[in-house]
Amino acid sequence: MDYVSALLPPFVMAALFIAVIRVIVKTQGGPNKAKEDAAVDAALARADRARPASDGDR
């Protein structure tokens, strides 16, 4: 019976890990993909505007 208690935690953790990966894969894309892409593009544009212009003649 000791082997059952020794193997149970790794199997539970493996099952939870697989479940998390499946949720991550399922939520990629779909109807919200365009909205997420637009939010990332807007954040990158704000970061580019906030960065000072670099001098190429140094």
C-alpha positions as protocol buffer text, in pm:
chain_id: "A"
residue {
  index: 1
  type: MET
  ca { x: 0 y: 0 z: 0 }
}
residue {
  index: 2
  type: ASP
  ca { x: 298 y: 232 z: 40 }
}
residue {
  index: 3
  type: TYR
  ca { x: 353 y: 235 z: -335 }
}
residue {
  index: 4
  type: VAL
  ca { x: 5 y: 379 z: -389 }
}
residue {
  index: 5
  type: SER
  ca { x: 69 y: 670 z: -154 }
}
residue {
  index: 6
  type: ALA
  ca { x: 410 y: 722 z: -316 }
}
residue {
  index: 7
  type: LEU
  ca { x: 271 y: 730 z: -672 }
}
residue {
  index: 8
  type: LEU
  ca { x: -48 y: 925 z: -611 }
}
residue {
  index: 9
  type: PRO
  ca { x: 102 y: 1279 z: -583 }
}
residue {
  index: 10
  type: PRO
  ca { x: 300 y: 1255 z: -911 }
}
residue {
  index: 11
  type: PHE
  ca { x: -7 y: 1128 z: -1096 }
}
residue {
  index: 12
  type: VAL
  ca { x: -224 y: 1405 z: -952 }
}
residue {
  index: 13
  type: MET
  ca { x: 33 y: 1668 z: -1045 }
}
residue {
  index: 14
  type: ALA
  ca { x: 66 y: 1524 z: -1396 }
}
residue {
  index: 15
  type: ALA
  ca { x: -311 y: 1532 z: -1442 }
}
residue {
  index: 16
  type: LEU
  ca { x: -332 y: 1892 z: -1323 }
}
residue {
  index: 17
  type: PHE
  ca { x: -42 y: 1992 z: -1549 }
}
residue {
  index: 18
  type: ILE
  ca { x: -211 y: 1832 z: -1850 }
}
residue {
  index: 19
  type: ALA
  ca { x: -536 y: 2011 z: -1762 }
}
residue {
  index: 20
  type: VAL
  ca { x: -360 y: 2349 z: -1743 }
}
residue {
  index: 21
  type: ILE
  ca { x: -187 y: 2292 z: -2076 }
}
residue {
  index: 22
  type: ARG
  ca { x: -518 y: 2196 z: -2238 }
}
residue {
  index: 23
  type: VAL
  ca { x: -684 y: 2513 z: -2108 }
}
residue {
  index: 24
  type: ILE
  ca { x: -397 y: 2726 z: -2238 }
}
residue {
  index: 25
  type: VAL
  ca { x: -412 y: 2564 z: -2582 }
}
residue {
  index: 26
  type: LYS
  ca { x: -792 y: 2590 z: -2600 }
}
residue {
  index: 27
  type: THR
  ca { x: -795 y: 2960 z: -2515 }
}
residue {
  index: 28
  type: GLN
  ca { x: -546 y: 3053 z: -2786 }
}
residue {
  index: 29
  type: GLY
  ca { x: -714 y: 3204 z: -3087 }
}
residue {
  index: 30
  type: GLY
  ca { x: -1089 y: 3198 z: -3110 }
}
residue {
  index: 31
  type: PRO
  ca { x: -1316 y: 3500 z: -3118 }
}
residue {
  index: 32
  type: ASN
  ca { x: -1102 y: 3708 z: -2881 }
}
residue {
  index: 33
  type: LYS
  ca { x: -780 y: 3670 z: -3082 }
}
residue {
  index: 34
  type: ALA
  ca { x: -828 y: 3991 z: -3282 }
}
residue {
  index: 35
  type: LYS
  ca { x: -907 y: 4188 z: -2967 }
}
residue {
  index: 36
  type: GLU
  ca { x: -599 y: 4049 z: -2788 }
}
residue {
  index: 37
  type: ASP
  ca { x: -379 y: 4122 z: -3090 }
}
residue {
  index: 38
  type: ALA
  ca { x: -510 y: 4479 z: -3106 }
}
residue {
  index: 39
  type: ALA
  ca { x: -436 y: 4530 z: -2736 }
}
residue {
  index: 40
  type: VAL
  ca { x: -78 y: 4405 z: -2780 }
}
residue {
  index: 41
  type: ASP
  ca { x: -27 y: 4623 z: -3088 }
}
residue {
  index: 42
  type: ALA
  ca { x: -154 y: 4927 z: -2899 }
}
residue {
  index: 43
  type: ALA
  ca { x: 78 y: 4857 z: -2605 }
}
residue {
  index: 44
  type: LEU
  ca { x: 376 y: 4819 z: -2838 }
}
residue {
  index: 45
  type: ALA
  ca { x: 287 y: 5144 z: -3015 }
}
residue {
  index: 46
  type: ARG
  ca { x: 269 y: 5327 z: -2680 }
}
residue {
  index: 47
  type: ALA
  ca { x: 606 y: 5184 z: -2581 }
}
residue {
  index: 48
  type: ASP
  ca { x: 760 y: 5295 z: -2911 }
}
residue {
  index: 49
  type: ARG
  ca { x: 625 y: 5650 z: -2871 }
}
residue {
  index: 50
  type: ALA
  ca { x: 750 y: 5671 z: -2512 }
}
residue {
  index: 51
  type: ARG
  ca { x: 1104 y: 5567 z: -2607 }
}
residue {
  index: 52
  type: PRO
  ca { x: 1325 y: 5861 z: -2704 }
}
residue {
  index: 53
  type: ALA
  ca { x: 1460 y: 5867 z: -3060 }
}
residue {
  index: 54
  type: SER
  ca { x: 1802 y: 5709 z: -3084 }
}
residue {
  index: 55
  type: ASP
  ca { x: 2094 y: 5888 z: -3245 }
}
residue {
  index: 56
  type: GLY
  ca { x: 2256 y: 5680 z: -3516 }
}
residue {
  index: 57
  type: ASP
  ca { x: 2555 y: 5918 z: -3554 }
}
residue {
  index: 58
  type: ARG
  ca { x: 2730 y: 5853 z: -3224 }
}
